[in-house]
Amino acid sequence: MAFVKSGWLLRQSTILRRWKKNWFDLWSDGRLIFYDDQNRHDLEDKIHMRIHCINLRVGNECRDFQPPEGKQRDCLLQIVCRDGKTVNLCAESADDCLAWKIALQDARTNTGYVGSDVMYDETAISSAPPPYTAYATPSPEVYGYGYDQYNGAYPPVGPQIFYASNGQAYAVPYQYPYQGNHCQP
């Protein structure tokens, strides 16, 4: 599994509302894990963005709290969880905040199959899909009027490959539609 993004963010404590510097790791499976420092020895908390996060607020949308002293409002991020928990964060700059926002939104909405072996294979090489011109030209009979080559069977079972916005490939099991009587001639 790979990091999507890592770095320092300020996090507001839940009880005393003090700002504390934490090291954050966002993994390709959607887990956001934060630690006391970048050595990653003391785990503070973790959030699975696809499962736990219901909303992500940035900048002026974060009305429930104020940025730390010396920081602008456009550096703020807020993760709202299903259980009512909110995580208030502040990035170093507006650009860093935007980068975290994009990465967290992608982690939240990415529909890659979490149980897929490809996501846990550290030797897997990810790349963008080939350009359209790299695909072979279909043979003329594909465009013909007859459907002789189609025998009514579905293609062999295998994974579909989806590509995330960062080029990461995810294999997901292909779900075939119902194969009941409506498919018979």
C-alpha positions as CSV (number, residue, x, y, z in Angstrom):
1,M,0.0,0.0,0.0
2,A,1.2,3.5,-0.8
3,F,1.1,6.9,0.8
4,V,-1.1,9.4,-1.1
5,K,0.1,12.3,1.0
6,S,2.1,12.9,4.2
7,G,3.0,15.9,6.2
8,W,2.6,18.2,9.1
9,L,-0.8,19.7,10.0
10,L,-2.0,21.6,13.1
11,R,-4.8,19.8,14.9
12,Q,-7.1,21.3,17.5
13,S,-7.5,19.2,20.6
14,T,-11.1,18.2,21.5
15,I,-11.2,19.2,25.1
16,L,-8.9,22.3,25.7
17,R,-9.1,23.4,22.0
18,R,-5.3,24.0,21.8
19,W,-3.5,23.6,18.5
20,K,-1.0,20.8,18.3
21,K,1.4,19.8,15.5
22,N,0.8,16.3,14.2
23,W,2.2,14.2,11.4
24,F,-0.5,12.9,9.0
25,D,-0.3,10.0,6.6
26,L,-3.1,9.5,4.0
27,W,-2.9,6.0,2.6
28,S,-4.2,4.8,-0.8
29,D,-7.0,2.8,0.8
30,G,-8.5,6.0,2.3
31,R,-7.1,5.7,5.9
32,L,-5.9,9.0,7.4
33,I,-3.6,8.3,10.3
34,F,-2.0,10.9,12.5
35,Y,0.9,10.6,15.0
36,D,2.7,12.8,17.5
37,D,5.7,13.1,15.2
38,Q,7.0,12.0,11.9
39,N,8.8,8.9,13.4
40,R,5.2,7.4,13.6
41,H,5.8,5.9,17.1
42,D,2.8,7.3,19.0
43,L,-0.5,6.9,17.1
44,E,-2.9,9.8,17.9
45,D,-6.0,8.7,15.9
46,K,-7.1,7.4,12.5
47,I,-10.1,8.0,10.3
48,H,-11.1,5.9,7.3
49,M,-12.2,8.7,4.9
50,R,-14.5,6.5,2.8
51,I,-16.3,5.0,5.8
52,H,-16.2,7.6,8.6
53,C,-16.1,11.0,6.8
54,I,-19.4,12.5,5.7
55,N,-18.2,16.0,5.0
56,L,-15.0,17.9,4.4
57,R,-15.0,21.7,5.0
58,V,-12.3,24.2,4.1
59,G,-11.6,27.9,4.6
60,N,-14.7,30.0,5.3
61,E,-16.9,26.9,5.5
62,C,-15.2,26.2,8.9
63,R,-17.3,28.5,11.1
64,D,-17.1,26.6,14.4
65,F,-13.5,27.4,15.1
66,Q,-10.8,30.0,14.6
67,P,-7.4,29.5,13.0
68,P,-4.3,29.5,15.3
69,E,-2.5,32.8,15.8
70,G,-0.7,33.9,12.7
71,K,-2.6,31.7,10.3
72,Q,-5.3,32.7,7.8
73,R,-8.8,31.2,7.6
74,D,-8.0,29.8,4.1
75,C,-5.6,27.3,5.8
76,L,-8.4,25.6,7.7
77,L,-9.8,22.1,7.1
78,Q,-12.5,20.3,9.0
79,I,-13.3,16.6,8.7
80,V,-16.9,15.8,9.9
81,C,-17.4,12.1,10.8
82,R,-20.6,10.0,10.9
83,D,-20.3,9.5,14.7
84,G,-20.5,13.3,15.2
85,K,-16.8,13.7,15.8
86,T,-15.0,16.6,14.0
87,V,-11.3,17.0,13.4
88,N,-10.2,20.6,13.0
89,L,-7.0,21.1,11.1
90,C,-4.8,23.9,9.9
91,A,-2.3,23.6,7.1
92,E,1.0,25.6,6.8
93,S,-0.3,27.7,3.8
94,A,-3.4,28.1,1.6
95,D,-1.6,26.0,-1.1
96,D,-0.9,23.2,1.3
97,C,-4.5,23.3,2.5
98,L,-5.7,23.0,-1.1
99,A,-3.4,20.0,-1.7
100,W,-4.7,18.3,1.4
101,K,-8.3,19.1,0.4
102,I,-7.9,17.5,-3.0
103,A,-6.2,14.4,-1.6
104,L,-8.8,14.0,1.2
105,Q,-11.7,14.5,-1.2
106,D,-10.2,11.9,-3.6
107,A,-9.7,9.5,-0.7
108,R,-13.3,10.1,0.5
109,T,-14.9,9.5,-2.9
110,N,-12.6,7.0,-4.5
111,T,-14.6,3.8,-5.1
112,G,-11.6,1.4,-5.4
113,Y,-12.4,-2.0,-3.9
114,V,-10.9,-1.9,-0.4
115,G,-10.4,-5.7,-0.2
116,S,-8.6,-6.0,-3.5
117,D,-5.2,-7.7,-3.4
118,V,-3.8,-5.1,-5.8
119,M,-4.2,-2.4,-3.1
120,Y,-2.0,-4.3,-0.7
121,D,0.6,-5.5,-3.2
122,E,3.7,-3.5,-2.6
123,T,5.3,-4.7,-5.8
124,A,2.5,-3.5,-8.0
125,I,3.4,-0.8,-10.4
126,S,0.8,1.8,-11.1
127,S,0.5,3.8,-14.3
128,A,-2.0,5.8,-16.2
129,P,-4.1,4.0,-18.7
130,P,-2.7,3.8,-22.2
131,P,-3.8,6.5,-24.7
132,Y,-6.6,5.7,-27.0
133,T,-4.3,5.2,-30.0
134,A,-2.4,2.5,-28.1
135,Y,-5.4,0.1,-28.4
136,A,-5.5,-2.2,-31.4
137,T,-7.9,-1.3,-34.1
138,P,-10.9,-3.6,-34.1
139,S,-11.2,-6.2,-36.9
140,P,-13.8,-5.4,-39.6
141,E,-16.2,-8.1,-38.5
142,V,-16.8,-6.3,-35.3
143,Y,-18.5,-3.5,-37.3
144,G,-20.3,-6.0,-39.6
145,Y,-24.1,-6.5,-39.7
146,G,-23.9,-10.0,-38.4
147,Y,-23.5,-11.0,-34.8
148,D,-22.0,-14.4,-35.5
149,Q,-19.0,-13.9,-33.2
150,Y,-21.2,-13.2,-30.2
151,N,-22.5,-16.5,-28.7
152,G,-24.6,-15.0,-25.9
153,A,-22.1,-15.7,-23.2
154,Y,-20.6,-13.1,-20.9
155,P,-16.8,-12.6,-21.0
156,P,-14.7,-14.6,-18.6
157,V,-14.8,-13.4,-15.0
158,G,-11.9,-11.1,-14.1
159,P,-11.2,-7.8,-12.4
160,Q,-11.9,-4.4,-13.8
161,I,-9.2,-1.8,-13.5
162,F,-10.1,1.7,-12.3
163,Y,-7.6,4.6,-12.2
164,A,-7.7,7.2,-9.5
165,S,-7.0,10.8,-10.3
166,N,-3.4,10.3,-9.2
167,G,-2.9,7.4,-11.6
168,Q,-3.1,4.7,-9.0
169,A,-4.7,1.5,-10.5
170,Y,-7.3,-0.4,-8.5
171,A,-8.6,-3.8,-9.4
172,V,-12.2,-4.5,-8.5
173,P,-14.3,-7.6,-9.1
174,Y,-16.5,-7.1,-12.1
175,Q,-20.2,-7.4,-11.2
176,Y,-22.2,-9.0,-13.9
177,P,-25.9,-8.1,-14.4
178,Y,-28.6,-10.7,-13.6
179,Q,-28.4,-13.6,-16.0
180,G,-32.0,-14.7,-15.8
181,N,-34.5,-15.6,-18.5
182,H,-34.6,-12.1,-19.9
183,C,-31.2,-12.8,-21.5
184,Q,-32.4,-15.8,-23.5
185,P,-33.7,-15.3,-27.1
